[in-house]
Amino acid sequence: TAVALEFGVYRGAQLQTQHGSPAVVAFVDLGESAACVSLAAYSGPTVQMLCHCYDQNLGGREVTRLLFEHFAAEAVRQYGVDVRPDPRASLRLWKSCEDLKKVFSANTTAALEFEVAEHDLRFRGLQRSWFEELLQPLLGRLDTLLQAALQRLQATGRTSDGAGTAVAGLCRVEAV
């Protein structure tokens, strides 16, 4: 609701003059631990929240978990080192996965490096396309969330104008 109010303060008047009728805008909040889709209708100086749909387990942490699981398995396969039983090694890999997620928000290639005991584990030449392919299950859940919000909107007899905005940390992921 706060995002919808802020949006209305700065851009609500533009929406009203462009459409003449109440404009429906989608807000996709992709945070660290959850995702929420909210639909709001703007009519003059007022905003009406039409619906909220959320997935409490779809967020940046889930992306990091996918990366962690992938690279933990790759560490065993390529280097013969299992990082999962070692809390310190697991934390290093987790932090490296969080950093990798941020690097892919701005670059098309990246590398992941972390230290486990006496081993330096390196995974080079990672492509954003590979990253987006890894995220497909999560992107499918996000699509399901968006579809649920649109179905709720259609149940009210309204239609969407196609306008939307994404907020919070996970929106930096290019595929989103």
TIZALO-728764 format. One record per residue (C-alpha): residue in one letter; y, x, z. Coordinates in Angstrom, 3 decimals, padded with zeros to 6 digits. Layout:
BEGIN
type|py|px|pz
A|Y|X|Z
...
END
This chain:
BEGIN
type|py|px|pz
T|000.000|000.000|000.000
A|002.392|002.844|000.786
V|001.817|004.382|-002.644
A|002.441|001.011|-004.296
L|005.697|000.580|-002.352
E|006.879|004.071|-003.267
F|005.996|003.444|-006.908
G|007.925|000.167|-006.851
V|011.023|001.751|-005.345
Y|011.245|004.371|-008.084
R|009.643|002.688|-011.107
G|009.265|-001.008|-010.357
A|012.472|-002.068|-012.123
Q|011.409|-000.253|-015.310
L|008.088|-002.091|-015.312
Q|009.731|-005.487|-014.926
T|012.203|-004.975|-017.763
Q|009.493|-003.670|-020.110
H|007.064|-006.562|-019.632
G|009.108|-009.580|-018.567
S|006.166|-010.882|-016.517
P|004.690|-009.304|-013.402
A|003.270|-005.905|-014.284
V|-000.106|-004.932|-012.845
V|-000.549|-001.258|-011.960
A|-003.687|000.511|-010.719
F|-003.493|003.208|-008.055
V|-006.463|005.540|-007.694
D|-006.439|007.441|-004.395
L|-008.917|010.298|-004.580
G|-008.842|012.004|-001.220
E|-011.006|014.569|000.515
S|-013.558|012.101|001.824
A|-013.047|008.761|000.075
A|-011.773|007.059|-003.060
C|-009.795|003.833|-003.217
V|-008.593|001.799|-006.183
S|-005.732|-000.602|-005.494
L|-004.157|-003.025|-007.943
A|-000.595|-004.203|-007.402
A|001.606|-006.686|-009.271
Y|005.330|-005.974|-009.569
S|007.773|-008.831|-010.079
G|011.415|-007.931|-009.566
P|011.888|-006.360|-006.151
T|008.541|-007.588|-004.799
V|005.089|-006.114|-004.904
Q|001.883|-008.043|-004.337
M|-001.329|-006.205|-003.559
L|-004.057|-007.863|-005.619
C|-007.155|-005.967|-004.520
H|-008.611|-002.828|-002.968
C|-011.984|-001.304|-003.816
Y|-013.241|001.834|-002.138
D|-016.127|004.237|-001.878
Q|-016.088|005.948|001.502
N|-018.274|008.833|000.290
L|-016.574|009.681|-003.014
G|-013.999|012.415|-002.616
G|-013.264|016.087|-002.855
R|-015.827|016.910|-000.201
E|-018.558|015.413|-002.390
V|-017.448|017.616|-005.307
T|-017.617|020.652|-003.035
R|-021.085|019.580|-001.852
L|-022.325|019.357|-005.446
L|-020.999|022.849|-006.177
F|-022.474|024.171|-002.921
E|-025.933|022.770|-003.662
H|-025.852|024.114|-007.205
F|-024.822|027.643|-006.229
A|-027.136|027.764|-003.201
A|-030.038|027.046|-005.562
E|-028.704|029.590|-008.085
A|-028.447|032.242|-005.339
V|-032.134|031.765|-004.591
R|-033.068|031.768|-008.278
Q|-030.959|034.756|-009.412
Y|-030.711|036.900|-006.288
G|-033.581|035.747|-004.069
V|-031.102|034.952|-001.266
D|-031.123|031.601|000.547
V|-027.685|030.966|002.082
R|-028.533|027.630|003.728
P|-030.165|028.960|006.942
D|-027.232|031.327|007.611
P|-024.176|029.387|008.902
R|-021.765|032.215|008.080
A|-023.083|032.579|004.523
S|-023.027|028.804|004.060
L|-019.406|028.667|005.173
R|-018.461|031.466|002.779
L|-020.154|029.680|-000.097
W|-018.522|026.376|000.884
K|-015.053|027.965|000.908
S|-015.751|029.652|-002.427
C|-016.765|026.285|-003.884
E|-013.537|024.713|-002.625
D|-011.577|027.525|-004.271
L|-013.538|027.119|-007.506
K|-012.620|023.437|-007.603
K|-008.924|024.383|-007.392
V|-009.253|027.095|-010.038
F|-010.790|024.634|-012.489
S|-007.808|022.322|-012.020
A|-005.645|024.871|-013.870
N|-008.051|027.100|-015.825
T|-010.851|026.550|-018.306
T|-012.919|029.511|-017.079
A|-013.609|030.833|-013.605
A|-015.917|032.960|-011.495
L|-017.442|032.407|-008.084
E|-018.046|035.337|-005.750
F|-019.064|035.457|-002.115
E|-020.780|037.843|000.275
V|-024.079|037.268|002.053
A|-025.092|039.998|004.495
E|-025.460|043.077|002.290
H|-025.379|041.157|-001.013
D|-022.363|040.377|-003.166
L|-023.234|037.295|-005.179
R|-021.329|036.808|-008.424
F|-021.425|033.961|-010.896
R|-019.132|034.707|-013.818
G|-018.185|032.972|-017.011
L|-018.183|029.460|-015.573
Q|-016.606|026.915|-017.929
R|-014.655|023.774|-017.069
S|-016.959|021.836|-019.428
W|-019.918|022.897|-017.245
F|-017.987|021.775|-014.155
E|-017.224|018.380|-015.685
E|-020.877|017.963|-016.664
L|-021.885|018.702|-013.070
L|-019.442|016.001|-011.917
Q|-020.855|013.259|-014.155
P|-022.682|011.443|-011.316
L|-019.447|011.324|-009.308
L|-017.365|010.293|-012.308
G|-019.866|007.493|-012.900
R|-019.279|006.270|-009.343
L|-015.514|006.408|-009.932
D|-015.936|004.393|-013.132
T|-017.982|001.814|-011.203
L|-015.179|001.591|-008.644
L|-012.571|001.049|-011.370
Q|-014.724|-001.607|-013.039
A|-015.135|-003.440|-009.711
A|-011.351|-003.505|-009.259
L|-010.844|-004.836|-012.792
Q|-013.466|-007.550|-012.214
R|-011.656|-008.634|-009.052
L|-008.408|-008.694|-011.023
Q|-009.942|-010.851|-013.744
A|-011.232|-013.229|-011.070
T|-007.586|-013.904|-010.131
G|-006.789|-014.791|-013.765
R|-004.576|-011.750|-014.333
T|-004.935|-008.871|-016.755
S|-004.023|-005.222|-016.479
D|-001.306|-003.623|-018.555
G|-003.203|-000.356|-018.570
A|-000.687|001.404|-016.324
G|-002.067|003.534|-013.543
T|-001.546|006.579|-011.422
A|-003.861|008.899|-009.500
V|-002.914|010.409|-006.153
A|-004.342|012.889|-003.623
G|-006.289|016.108|-004.009
L|-009.146|015.186|-006.304
C|-006.794|013.947|-009.014
R|-006.250|017.620|-009.887
V|-009.738|017.703|-011.413
E|-009.171|017.544|-015.168
A|-012.043|015.131|-015.886
V|-010.593|012.544|-013.518
END
